[in-house]
Amino acid sequence: MTAPLVIAIDGPAASGKGTLARRLAEHFDLPHLDTGLTYRAVAKALLDSGQPLDREALAVDAARRLDLVGLDRDQLSHHEIGEAASKVAVMSAVRRTLVDQQRLFAKNGRGAVLDGRDIGTVVCPDAMAKLFITAAPNERARRRWNEMQLKGEVIDFEAVLADIKRRDKRDMGRADSPLKPARDAHLLDTSQMDIEAAFRAAISLVEKAQSAAHPES
Ligand code: C5P
């Protein structure tokens, strides 16, 4: 019997992991969950109702009410929501509530693609393929700034770079599930790659992981 193809993709903000995850899901015909959206949706629910971001019980309540089906990056993409999400994401009880839902998504059927910060280390430690996507902070800030320009968001480059560095620090420095590559993750540095080259490299890493899992086929 073929084992489900679970693909875990982790990496810092604006590393290109989201685009790669979407394209891998399409290529391998698998459902995709951008787990960053789950933290963003909790943060947005708190912001919209004027609640503080650091009250664990309120945040857990919002996390329990989350519906994975309706998550939409366009509505959650604003960088203030990303910043708020990384504050909500330091609380262990919030993480446990969201991780339970993310695991259910991953267990469903033939496999799935999940991207985030702790997929290979915590959410799906048994994933068949684990990729850790990185790029230099300046390059990530440049990509994020370009995206924002296209959407008409006016912000200066230095502010975007500072935001990326602050988020890296918070995500890598937190006690619960810090951002780091799983021991068995394949590192992919996209600083010098366009998205097509990164996509080809990612497919080849996933195919190698599949052959290693099913050496006979
Ligand atoms: O990936 P994205 O920028 O949408 O994630 C927003 C924030 O949510 C991250 O900065 C991180 O703090 C948090 N997050 C997390 N674990 C995940 C996904 C996102 O802690 N698996």
Residues whose N, C-alpha, C, O or C-beta is under 5 A from the ligand:
A	BS01	C5P	A13 T35 G36 L37 Y39 G82 A85 S86 A89 D115 G116 R117 D118 R167 D171
